[in-house]
Amino acid sequence: MTTTKKRIGRPTTTDPRVHRYNFKLTTEENIRFKQMLCKAGLEHNRSRFIVKRIFAEEFVVIKRDPSKTQFIARLNDFYFQFQKFGNNCAPVKAI
């Protein structure tokens, strides 16, 4: 009777990233690096940002405008008011 053990944990990748590099920055370079991270919107993932910059891959910058967010919220409220009106009129039509 042969039993196979199930693998527990994270699944392995076909091309694991095992090569690591280390570099040091001056204070001015570090400030510039952090500004570039903020501009790219990748503050939480420095390694992906560095790889994309080295290999000249394009990265997308998504900027959120608070005024547009407020406009969309008000537009959604307006839509829901129409929806409520339609829901309230439906029983009246049935009579």
C-alpha positions as CSV (number, residue, x, y, z in Angstrom):
1,M,0.0,0.0,0.0
2,T,1.7,3.2,-1.2
3,T,0.5,6.6,0.0
4,T,1.6,9.9,-1.5
5,K,2.0,12.8,0.8
6,K,0.2,16.0,0.0
7,R,2.3,19.1,-0.3
8,I,1.6,21.6,2.3
9,G,2.2,25.3,2.0
10,R,2.7,27.7,-0.9
11,P,2.8,26.1,-4.4
12,T,6.2,26.2,-6.0
13,T,6.8,28.2,-9.2
14,T,8.2,27.0,-12.4
15,D,10.8,29.9,-12.5
16,P,11.7,30.8,-8.9
17,R,13.4,34.1,-8.1
18,V,16.6,33.0,-6.3
19,H,19.2,35.5,-7.4
20,R,19.5,38.5,-5.0
21,Y,21.4,41.7,-5.3
22,N,22.2,44.3,-2.6
23,F,23.1,48.0,-3.1
24,K,23.4,51.1,-0.9
25,L,22.2,54.6,-1.5
26,T,23.3,58.0,-0.3
27,T,20.8,60.2,1.5
28,E,20.1,62.2,-1.6
29,E,19.7,59.1,-3.7
30,N,17.4,57.6,-1.1
31,I,15.2,60.7,-1.2
32,R,15.0,60.6,-5.0
33,F,14.3,56.9,-4.9
34,K,11.4,57.4,-2.5
35,Q,10.0,60.2,-4.6
36,M,10.1,57.9,-7.7
37,L,8.3,55.2,-5.7
38,C,5.6,57.6,-4.6
39,K,5.2,59.0,-8.1
40,A,4.8,55.4,-9.5
41,G,2.4,54.5,-6.7
42,L,4.5,51.4,-5.7
43,E,5.5,52.4,-2.2
44,H,4.6,49.0,-0.9
45,N,6.5,46.9,-3.5
46,R,10.0,48.2,-3.9
47,S,11.4,45.1,-5.5
48,R,8.9,45.1,-8.4
49,F,9.6,48.8,-9.0
50,I,13.3,48.2,-9.2
51,V,13.0,45.3,-11.6
52,K,10.6,47.2,-13.9
53,R,13.0,50.2,-13.9
54,I,16.1,48.0,-14.6
55,F,14.5,46.1,-17.5
56,A,12.6,49.1,-18.8
57,E,9.2,47.6,-18.4
58,E,6.4,50.0,-18.4
59,F,4.6,50.6,-15.1
60,V,1.2,52.2,-14.8
61,V,0.7,55.1,-12.5
62,I,-2.8,55.4,-11.1
63,K,-3.7,58.6,-9.4
64,R,-6.8,59.0,-7.3
65,D,-8.5,62.4,-7.4
66,P,-10.6,62.9,-4.2
67,S,-12.9,65.3,-6.1
68,K,-13.7,62.7,-8.7
69,T,-14.4,60.1,-5.9
70,Q,-16.9,62.5,-4.3
71,F,-18.5,63.1,-7.6
72,I,-18.9,59.4,-8.3
73,A,-20.4,58.9,-4.8
74,R,-22.9,61.6,-5.4
75,L,-23.7,60.2,-8.8
76,N,-24.3,56.8,-7.3
77,D,-26.6,58.3,-4.7
78,F,-28.6,60.0,-7.5
79,Y,-28.9,56.7,-9.3
80,F,-30.1,54.9,-6.1
81,Q,-32.8,57.6,-5.7
82,F,-34.1,56.8,-9.1
83,Q,-34.0,53.1,-8.3
84,K,-35.9,53.6,-5.1
85,F,-38.5,55.6,-7.0
86,G,-38.9,52.8,-9.6
87,N,-39.2,50.2,-6.8
88,N,-41.9,52.3,-5.1
89,C,-43.9,52.8,-8.3
90,A,-43.9,49.1,-9.3
91,P,-46.7,48.1,-6.8
92,V,-48.8,51.1,-8.0
93,K,-48.6,49.9,-11.6
94,A,-49.8,46.4,-10.5
95,I,-53.1,47.8,-9.2
